[in-house]
Amino acid sequence: MIQNVKVGIDIGTSATRVVVSEFHKESLTPKILGTGIAPTHGMRHGYVLQPTEVARSVKKALTDAEKNAGISIRRVYVSIGGVGLGSETATGSIMISKADGEVTHIDIERAMRESEESLKLANKKIIHALPISYRIDGKEILGSPEGIRGVKLEVKTLFVTSLEKHLDELLAVVRSAGVEIVDVIASPIAASFAVLNDRQKTVGCALVNTGAETVSIAAFENGGIVSLQVFSIGSADITNDIALGLKIPLEEAEGIKTGSMASEYSKKKLDEIIEARLRDIFELIDNHLKKIKRSGLLPAGIIITGGGANLPRIEEYAKQSLKLPAKIGVAEQFEQTKSKVRDHAWFVAAGLTIAGASGTNERGASDTWKRIKASLGAILKQLMP
């Protein structure tokens, strides 16, 4: 009997992917019941341009997944990415409420709310609120401060945000497909559930997802995410460069880039074209690491995922550019399966199901999702015939 099923839907600029996973007992290693995929139309850099076209892509991918899994899909976890996604940090401090000075989870939530209130988030919505560090009476506390005694609690919080318009329109499109959204999770965080292990997240690493039109970087340290950034550049730019550099059609350029089509052109010329664009991408990443003071300081290095992870020599370019260890990400729990989810392009959708089964999406603000759902009604009406 099929039970404890989680469904993840990742609406990318080039393709919409759905993964249906079944989980047994306490294990977070899923059994893949089915997958669905459809070309995405009406998206640009991760945001919705034509809601009707995107809705059609979502429905097709869901129908495909239902057919392959042999079940009806009613509830889904949705990823949010694109250029509207980003992060900000803020610090909140409160006086500890209990008479004996013992910190409770209520104190932590109060301090996080204080940090949120200090933000100026015009046209943005908070997707995740994640505590990065704690101080009690000015002294840094490793791990959770709950149960420790003091007078004053400070919490440094990372807020992962999305442009309000982008988020509302994307989620309204999913709801128009006739499914209920259980939760929304930032794409890089969803992918981390499939790709990163606890040791990598603890010692420090950066997960780089190379999509068709965007590249995201999520930096982790001490077991949690400390920064997230999205750039409006992707593997499709490499295809465009190859087409222009070699004076060939886009379809041929894509085939040469991915290695699915034999190339009659100079390997040296091709490598120069690809390297030039990758240099641009890794320069953006290194500038961000410098900004957060992590450049050259992540022992677990760079883990590369996404469709662009299949580019030849991308690990080598990453090592040279970032002066860090670099490797292609692997979702170990899917290594023994024959399913499509072994491919990097599926890690976000698969990670959504693991996040759902774990009972956490790493979002600390309990009322965030309620606020998001409350604003979707008006947008959804626009999609109705």
N, C-alpha and C positions, 0 to 999 in steps of 0.2 A: 504494500500500500504506500503510495506516494504521500509524504508529509513534510512539514517544515521546508517549504519551497520559498526561495527568494528570487526575485527577478530584477535584473539591472538593465537600464537602458541608457546608452551613451549616444547622444546625437552630435556627431562630428560634422565638420564642414563638408567632407567628401562622402561619408557613409554613416548610417545609423545602425548601431549594433545592439542586439538584445541577447542576454545570457540568462538562462533558466537553470538554477542550481538547487539541488536537494542536500540538506544537511542532516546527519544522524547524531543523536545523543549530544555529547559535549564537543564533538570534533568540529573544527572550522575548515576541514578539508572537504570541499564539496564534490558531489557527483553531478556532472553536467548532464542535465536531462535534454537540453536542446539549445540551439542558437538561432538567431534570425538576423538577417542583414538586408539593407536596401540602400541604394544610392540616395544621398541627401541632396535635395534641391531646395533653393530658397534660403541658404545660409551663407554668411560671409564673415570670416574671421571669428566664427563661433557664435554669432548672434543672428537672430531671425530677421530676414528681409521680407520674405513672402510666407506668411503664416499658413496659408492654404497648402502651398507646395510642401512645406516642412511637415505638416500634419499628414499629408498623403504618404510621405516617406516613413513616418513613425508607424502608421497603421500597417503598411506593407511589412516592415520589419517585425512588428508584433505578430501579425498573421503567420509569417514565416516561422517564428519561434514557437507559436502554438502548435503548428503542424508538426514540427520536428520533435517537440517535447510531449505531444499528445495530451496537453492540458489546456484549459482556458486560463488566460492571464487576466487577473482582476486588479492586482496591487503591484506597484513597481517602485524601485529606488531609482532616482534620476540624478545624473551628473550635470554639473554646470561648469563650463569652461569659457574660453574665448577671451578677447581683449578686455572685456568689462570686468574680469576677475582680478583681484589684487589683495593686498593685505596691509594693515596698519597696526602699530603697537601703541599701547597707552598704559599708564599706571594709575591705579586707584588705591587709596589708603583709608582705613577705618579704625576706630577704636574697638577693640575686642569686647563683645557684648556680655559674656558671662562674668559674674562677680569674681570667680577664681582665676580669670584670665585665660581659660582654656579655649583654643580656637576650635570652632565647629564649622561644618559645611555651610551653615547659614552665614557665618562671617566671610567665608571665601566668596560666596555668591554676592554678598553686599559689596565687597571690595571690587569684584569684577564689574558690577553694575556702575560703581563709581568711575571705573576706568572707561566704560562705554559712554558715560555721560560727558566725558571730557572730549569725545570725538566730534568732529564736524563732518557729517556724512551726507552732504547734499547729493541727492539723486542716487544714493547707494543703499543697499540692504546688507545686513550682516548675515552671512551663511554659517560661520563657525566662530565661536568665542573660546579661545584656548589659552589657559594659563601657561606662561613660559617660566616664570620664576616667582619666588616668594621671599619676603623679608619680615622678620618679627623684631620690632624695636631696633630697626636699622641693620640687623644681621641676616645674611642670606641663609635660607633654609633649603636643604636638599630634599627633594621629594615633597610629599604633601605636608602642610603645616598642621593639619587637623590633629588635635590632641596635645599640641605643644602650648605652653603657657607664655603669656606676654601681655603687653598693653596695646601696642599698635601693630596692625597687619597691613602690609603692602603687597599688592599683586600686580605683576607685569603681564599684560594680556595681549595675545595676538588675535586680531579680528580679521577674518577672511571675508571679503566683501565682494558684491557684484553690483554692476549698474542696475538700478531698479527696473528700468524698462526692458533690458535684455533678459533679466531673470523672469519677470512676470510673463513676457511673451513666450519664452521657451516652455515654461511650466503650463501655461494655458494651452499650448499646442499639444502637449502630452495628455492633458485632461480631455481635450477634444477627441482623442482617440478612444475614449470610453474606459479608461483605467484610472484607479485611485493612486495618487502619489503618496507613498508612505513617508518618504523623506527625500531631501535634496542634499547632495554632497559634492563639494568641489572636486573636479576631475583629478587633480594631482593627489589629493588625499585618498580618493577612491583607488587610484592605481597603486598607492603605497601599500594598501592592504594585500594586494596580490604579489607585489614585487619585493618589498623590503622586509628584513627580519629585525628582531629586537636589538641585536648587537649593532647593526648598521645605524639604526635610529638613535642608539645610545651614544656611540663614540662620535658620530657626526658624519652626515652624508648629504648629497643633493640628488634628488630624483629629477631628471630632465626628460620631459615628454615632448617628442618632436612630431607634431601633427602636420596636416597638410598646409594650413595657413597660420598656425600659431606654434610657438615653443613656450613651454612652461617650465619653471624651476621651483621646486619645493625643497627647502633646506630643513634638515632634522638634526636635533641634538638633545642629549639627555632624555631620550625616549619620546620626544614630541616634535612637532613642526614649529620652526621659529621664523620662517619667512616663506612667502609665496609671491611669485611674479609671473606675468604672461607677456610675451612679446609678439607683435604682429608680423612675424616672419616664420616660414615653415618650409617643409620639403617641396611644396609646390613651386617655391621660388627657385629651387635648384633645377626642377624640370624646365621652368621658363628660361633659366640661364643657359641650359644645355641646348634648348631649341634655338635661342638667339645666337649662341656661340658657334653652333654647328650648322645653322640655317636649315633645320629640319622640322617636321610637324611635331606638335606637342605629344601626340600619341607615341611617336617613335622615340622622342626624348624621354618620356616616362618609362618606356620599356628598357631603354639603355641604362637609365638611372637605377632601376630595380634589378637589372641583370636578367630580366625575362626575355630580352631581345639581344641578339648578337650585334656587336658594334663593328662597323668597318672603318671607324674613325680613329685617329691617333689617341692611344691611351694616355699619353702625356698631356695632350690638349684637354681631354675629358677630366683627368685628375685635377688639372689647374682650375677648370670651371667649378668643379664640386668643392675643391679646397677653398676657393675664394669666398663662396657663400657660407661654408661652414665656419670660416674664420670670422665672418660677420656675426654669426649666431653665437659662437663661443666668446667673442668679445663682449656681447651684451650680457652673457651669463657671468663672465668674470667681473664686469663692472658692478653687477648686482651683488656678487659675493664680496667685493671690496666695500660696497655701501653698508653691508651688514657685518663687516669685519670678519668674514670667513674665508677670504681668498687664500688658497694654499693651506688651509687649516682644517680640512675635513678628512680625518684618517680613513674613513670608509670610501672616500672619493665620490666620483660621479657615476650614477647608475642611469643608463640611457634606455628609454622605452619609446613607444609610439611607432607609427608607420615608418618614420625616418630612421629608426634604429637599424634597419636592414641595409642602410647605405654602406658600401665598402669603405673600410679604413676609418670609420667614424670614431672608433675608440682611440685610434692613434692620434687623430686630430684633436680630440678632447684632451688627451694627456699632454700633448705639446702646448696647447693653448692655455690650459688651466693649471698646469703644473701640479696635477693631482692624479691619483689612481683613477682609472676609468674602465668601465665594463658595460656590456649589454645586459640589461635586466632579464632575469629569469623568474618565472612564477613556478616555484618548485612544486607546489601542490598540484599543478596541472601537467607536470612533465610525463607522467605515466598515462595520460589520457590521449586518445586519438582525436579529440575535439579540436576545433579551430582556435580555441582559447589559448593554445600554446603560443600563438602569434602575438607579437607585441601590441598590435592594433586592437586587441580584444581585452587588454589588461584592465582598462577602466571599467568596462561593463562587468567583467568577472569580479573585480575588486568591490564593486557596489554590492554584490550578493554576499561577499564575505563580511563587509561592514555591517550589512543588515543582520546577518546571523550572529555576529559578535555582540549585538545589542548596543553598539555605540557607533557614532559617526564622528567622534572626537569633538562634538559641539557642546560647549559648556552652557550656553544661554538657552534655557529650557523653553522660553516663550518665543524664540526666533521663528521657528517653523509655523507657529500659530499666526504670527503677524504676516508671514508670507502668504499663507493660505487665504487669509481674510481679504487680501487685495486682488485675488485672481479672478473673481467673478466678473468684473467689468471687462477684463481682457478676453475672457473666454467667450462672452457674448459676441464679440467682434468676429469670432470664427464661425459662428453659427450661420447656416444659410437663411 
